[in-house]
Amino acid sequence: MLDKLAGEFCLSEDLIYLNHAGVSPWPARTAEAVRNFADENMVEGSRRYPQWLERETALRTQAREILNAPSIDDIAFLKNTSEALSVVAYGLGWKEGDNIVSTNQEFPSNRIVWESLASRGVEFREADPGVSSQPEDALFSLVDSGTRLITISSVQFATGLRMDLETIGQFCKSRDILFCIDAIQSLGALTFDVGRVHADFVMADGHKWMLGPEGLAIFYCTPEMRDRLTLRQYGWHMVEDLYNFDRKEWRSAKTARCFECGSPNMLGIHALNASLSLLLEAGMETIERELLKKTEYLFGKIRSEPDLELITPDNAGRYAGIVTLRHTTKDNEFIYNFLMKNNIMCAYRNRGIRLSPHFYTPVEQLDRVFTLLKSC
Ligand SMILES: Cc1ncc(COP(=O)(O)O)c(C=O)c1O
């Protein structure tokens, strides 16, 4: 299966792409879908809009599958992860003294919106997941009777720490605490199951591990929470009977479409549909297995270099596709710039070098990084 997909990855031969935790390259079929959509728009405009709507439904079906969500009615398409987090934060009714528990490793999107609730008397508490061998315990130690929600990234963007979602979900469920997961660093990289982890909300933009474009995010919300969230955005697209433009009375859609206020991002839908078709064809179990092999290979290389320090936890279940390392004697920002100049697409995070291959990355390309590191 993976051999069959090899032709999908057409990166420039001089480029080694280890930044899937940043913005990913597109598979060939995604580029083709966008080209075809552009040509169609040029020649026929929206004549085939009914087919576009079918494509939208197909994408919702793929999103359901990748999340193992009960129904496509639980899936909304939003602009990005940050928008979805804002829909949750400003849709919940807060009272003075409520608190939200998270970690101190979150990407700004999963911190700023919660901090913005301070004006309503809501406290944002940040646990340090690095202090215990069980990062979840650090979260739980900050929970008290005022805790309404735990919000975390499934995989931390800078350290690569993978959280035990099932344990957190069970904890939340047993205490009637809501559970919100920023899954952008794991959807498309790892298998996912919203039911198994007892998630109330899950969000992820498509431009990282899902190999899609920026600007189209998947948002999952349980039916119960869908009914409880106050809507903050309104428009023609979020109502029942949406194509009846003459009707004056309206009710918000019963499905997660209630979060989609206006015209869909049809270009993004065509692109992400193509990208997810590739992931689902390969199978998420296969992708997870192949990606973890790459991660473990990188761990081995780092361990064999005395001057390199591994920042990402390497104990089983604690890593996904992100591997962050630091040189112990040289300037890491300098090394990062050196790698980039030598066509290694990587990132500088947490004062270290973040490498994020995907399931299809050839191992020889990983070796090249370490050859270069020696010459730096
Ligand atoms: C954990 C995490 N959340 C969110 C984002 C980006 O959010 P958005 O989709 O709003 O751009 C990133 C991007 O690096 C991220 O790593």
The ligand as an SDF file (V2000), in Angstrom:
LIG
                    3D

 16 16  0  0  0  0  0  0  0  0999 V2000
   -1.1420   22.6530   19.1480 C   0  0  0  0  0  0  0  0  0  0  0  0
   -1.5060   23.6510   18.0990 C   0  0  0  0  0  0  0  0  0  0  0  0
   -2.7220   24.1940   18.0850 N   0  0  0  0  0  0  0  0  0  0  0  0
   -3.1040   25.0590   17.1290 C   0  0  0  0  0  0  0  0  0  0  0  0
   -2.2320   25.4350   16.1220 C   0  0  0  0  0  0  0  0  0  0  0  0
   -2.6580   26.3550   15.0250 C   0  0  0  0  0  0  0  0  0  0  0  0
   -3.9500   26.7480   15.1380 O   0  0  0  0  0  0  0  0  0  0  0  0
   -4.7760   27.2990   13.9110 P   0  0  0  0  0  0  0  0  0  0  0  0
   -5.3650   26.1250   13.1910 O   0  0  0  0  0  0  0  0  0  0  0  0
   -5.7870   28.1630   14.5340 O   0  0  0  0  0  0  0  0  0  0  0  0
   -3.8430   28.0730   13.0400 O   0  0  0  0  0  0  0  0  0  0  0  0
   -0.9390   24.9220   16.1110 C   0  0  0  0  0  0  0  0  0  0  0  0
    0.0220   25.3410   15.0670 C   0  0  0  0  0  0  0  0  0  0  0  0
    1.1990   25.2340   15.1700 O   0  0  0  0  0  0  0  0  0  0  0  0
   -0.5800   23.9970   17.1160 C   0  0  0  0  0  0  0  0  0  0  0  0
    0.6380   23.4280   17.1150 O   0  0  0  0  0  0  0  0  0  0  0  0
  1  2  1  0
  2  3  1  0
  2 15  2  0
  3  4  2  0
  4  5  1  0
  5  6  1  0
  5 12  2  0
  6  7  1  0
  7  8  1  0
  8  9  2  0
  8 10  1  0
  8 11  1  0
 12 13  1  0
 12 15  1  0
 13 14  2  0
 15 16  1  0
M  END
$$$$
